[in-house]
Amino acid sequence: MSVRKLKVVLTRRLPDAVETRMRELFDAELNLTDRPMDRAALEAAVQRADVLVPTITDEIDAALIAGAGEQLKMIANFGAGVDHIDVEAAVARGMIVTNTPGVLTEDTADLAMGLILAVSRRIVEGAQVVAEGRFEGWSPTWMTGRKLWGKRLGIVGMGRIGQALARRARACGMQVHYHNRKPVPAMIAEELGATYWDDLDQMLARMDLISLNCPATKDTYHLISAGRLAKLQPHVILINTARGELIDEAALAEAVRTRMIAGAGLDVFEQEPVIHPGLLGHANVVLLPHLGSATIEARQDMGDRVIGNILTYQNGHRPPDRVIPAML
């Protein structure tokens, strides 16, 4: 006797190998256009899906969850962050929420380090000079940036990605400082040569570079505010590869315009994909289109984790990457 396959609805296009495996294992409904689902499409999807596979571009809020069909029992997120999902509302409805932690760590840390280098050494600005035919030869005083060796890097959020960035920074001769809800284990702190600050403002005021690597929550919204920007040293460079909501972009645009800070490297934005116009057109601001996990390997691994979570649920076991409100 045939067993009914789970109806799995994917909201975005995923790697071919992931989609093919989904079709083999489940009654998988693909989004071949790769256009984000609008609200009406999401409302229809939660009415027919047993499992919804959303991404960061989908707002899975309490109202959407309340309107879901009784058959929807799992939200298997393609991505580590779940701030776009009302996990409490989903759990209250008896739904299981999963994510894909760990697989993005090294890729996002690579990108954060790349932004640190790009802004400090004016790499993007220099590449534009060459591309536009404006390079007229070497000069002792032209396009000088700042070295990384010996600089103090303040990491806000010392989770997997923060620690991976710290390892890269230490290899470049940087002094690692960090702020976290609690200190990392002594063995890790010793390995990284990391100095813990329980007071975020005290740390920020003393750093040469700052990297945001913490999740977006109600407590971290606009963590970097106009008031905190005013406390930074004028030569500081701000890096964000976490979530755009961590920074008050209007305040950052003003800080860049008035040279309150030396520069910024951003891979995420507060109103993504819309970028605050005040951040555009500055040579000392490097803006990337959310490339943190954009490697072939990471996206494949993310899909494999999604499939593994769904299969575990289908077989009657607790998925390994289950997210519960207490974890947020």
N, C-alpha and C positions, 0 to 999 in steps of 0.2 A: 504494500500500500504506500502510495507516494505521500511524502510529508510536505506540507505547505512551506514554501520558502518565505523568510521574512521580507516584507516590503521595505526596502531601504531607499530613501530619497536623498540624492546628492544635490546640494544647492549650487555647486560650482563645478567646473571642469577640473578633474584630478589627473595625475599622470596616467598614461595609457595602460601601463601594467597594473596599476591599482584598479582602474575601472574594469579591466578585463577580469581580474580576480573577483571583484565585486559581483559581476554578472554571473560568474561560475558558481559562486556560493549563495547568492541571494537573488531575490526578485528586485534587482537594482535599477532604479530610474535615474538616468544620467542627465546632466545639463550640458548638452553638446554645444550650446551657444557661448557658454562661459560668461554670460551676462548675469550680474547679480539679480536674484529674485526680488521683485517688488513686494510690497506688503500683501497684496492680494494673492500673489503666487505662493508666498510663505503660508498664508492662512489656509490655502487649499492643500498645500503639502502636508501640514500637520493633521489634516483631516483624513489623509489616506495612508500615511507612513506608519509602519511599526517602529522604524528607526529613522531619525533625521540626522543627516551628516552635514552640519553647517560649517561655515568658516567665519573669520573675523568680520567679514562684510555683512553678515546677517544679524539683525537685532532680534534676539529671541527673548522677548520681555514677558512680563507676567500676563499681560493681556493675550498675547499670542498663545502662551501655554494654556491659559484658561479656556481658550477656544479650540484646543486640540481635541481630536477624537480619542475615545477611550482606548483605542488600540495602540496609541503612541506610548511606548514604554521606555524608550531610550533616545538620548541625544548624544551622539558620538561625534564630538567636535574634532574637526581637522585643524589642529593647532594646540599650542600649550595654554595660551591665555583664554580665560573664559569670562572676561568682564563684559562681553556682549550677550551673555546668557544669564538670565535670572535663575541661578542655581537653586535658591531657596524655594522659589515658586515651583520649579520642576520637581524637586524632591517632595514638596508638599502634595503634589499630584501623583506621587508614587513612581516618578520617572527616574531612571538612572542617567547621570551625566558623566561622560568620560572626556578625557583630553589626550594629548600626545606629548607628555613631558620628556625632557632629556634629549630628544633627537635633534633639537635646534641649538643646543648649547654651544658647540664648537663653532658652528657657522655664524651665529649671532656675535659671538666673541670676536671672531675674525673680522666681521664688518665693523664692530666698534673700534677695534684696533686700527683698521683701515681708515676710519674717519679721523681718529686721533692723528695719524700720520698725514692724512690729506690736508687737514686744516693747519696743523703745526708747520708743515713744510710747503704749504701753498701748491700742492700737487695739481689740483684741478685748475687753478688759475694759471699755472705754468703750462699745462697741456693746451689750454685755450690760446695762449700766446703763440705757441708753435702752430696750432691748427689754423690760426688766422693769419699766419705769415708775418707776425710782428717780432719774431726773434731776430735780434740784430747782433748776437754774439755775447759771450760771457763778460760779466762785469763784477768787480769785487763787492759792490754795494747793492746790486740789483736783486730784487725778489728774495731778500733774506727772510727766512722763517725762524723757528725756534727749535732747538734740539730737544730730544726727549730724555736723554740720559740725565739722571739726577733730579728730574722734575717730580713733583708730588701729584699723584693721581688720587682723587677722592671718588670712591665707588659707592653709589647709593643703592643698596640692595645687594647683599653678598650671598645670593643663591648660587645655583649651578653656573649661570652665565657670568655673574659677577666674579666668581672664583676663577672661571676660565679666562676672563679678561685680565684678572690679577696676575695669572701665570705669564701671560704674554707681556704685560707691562713690566714685570720683574725681569724678564729676559732682555728687555730693552733698557734696563738700568734705572727704571723708575721706582720711586718710593710709594708703596701702596698704603693707602688709608681707606677706611670704610665706615659707613653707618648702616646699621641693620637693626631689626627689632631686638635682637640679642646677639652677643658675640658668637662667632663661629667656634667650633672646638679648637682647643689649644694646639693640637697637632696640625690642623689646617692653617691656623694663623702663623705658626712657626714656619711652615713650608713656604707660605706666601710672603713672609716678612711683613705682615699686615698689621697696621695700628688701628685699633677700634675706637670710635668716637660715639658716645651715647647721645651727645648733643649735635644734631645735624648742623645747626647754624655755626657752631664753633668750628666744625670741620670745614664747611664750605668757605669760610672766610680765609682759610689758610692754604687752599689748594691752588695749583697751577692749571690743572685740568680736572674736570668733573664728568663722570659718566653715570647716567641714569640706567639702572638695571633692575628696578623694582616693579611689581605689578601695579596695575591701575585699580584703585579702590576708592571708596569715599574719603578715606584718610589721606590718600596720596594725590587727590585731584588738585591741580595747580600747586604741587609741592614746590616747584620753582616759580615763585610769585615775584611781583615787582619789588616787594620788600626784601626778599632773599637775593634777588639780582643786585640790588643796591649794596649788599654786603660783600659781594665778590671782589676780588682783586682785579684791576683793569686789564691785566695780561691773561686772565683766565679764558680757557676754551671749554665750552659746554657741549657734551655729546649725549644724544638720546637715541637709543635703539630699542627702547622698551615700549612705551605707549605715549601718544601725543598729548593725552590729557594731563600728563605730569607737569607740563609747562604752560604757563600763561603766555600764549604766543604773542598777544598784543604787547605785553610787557617786554618779552624778549626782542621783538622787532624794534621797540624804542631803545632798548639797551644796546642793540647792534648799531642803530642809527647814530646814537650819541657817543659811540665808542666806549660805553660803560664797561663792556667786556671786549676781549680781543677777537672772538670768533665763535662759531658754532658748527656742529656737524649733526644733522638730523636725518633719521631714516623713517620717522613716524611723525604724524601731525594731528593736531587737536580736532580738526574737522575733515580728516582724510576722506577723499583725495584732494579736497580744497586746501590750499596752502595760504596762510596769511600773506597778503601782498607786501607787507612791510619786511618780509624775510627774503623776498626775491631781489635779484640784481646786486647782491653784495659779494665782492670777491672773497671776503673772509667767512662766508657762510656756504657750507657744502650741503646740498639737499639731495637726498636719494629717494626713489619711489618704493619704499618699504621692501628692501632687499634682504633683510636680516636672515630669513630662512630660505632664501632663493638659491639653493643649490639642488642639483639633480638628486644627490644622495639624500638630502634632508627631506625633500618632498616625497620621495619614495618611502623613506623610513616612516614619515608621518602617516602615509596611507596604510602601511603595514600595521602600524599600531592601531589605527582605526579598525581595520579588519580583525585584528586579534581581539580587541575589546568586544566587537559585535559577536564574534564566534564564541567567546567565553560566556557572554550573556545568553546566547542561543542554546548553549549546552547546559544552562542552569547553574552556572557558577558566577561568582562576583568578578567583574572585569578588573584587571590589574590597575587600570588608570582611572578608577572611579573618583569623581570629585564630589565632596560633600561640603556643605556650608562652613563647617568648622575649619576646613583647610584653607579658606580664602583669607 
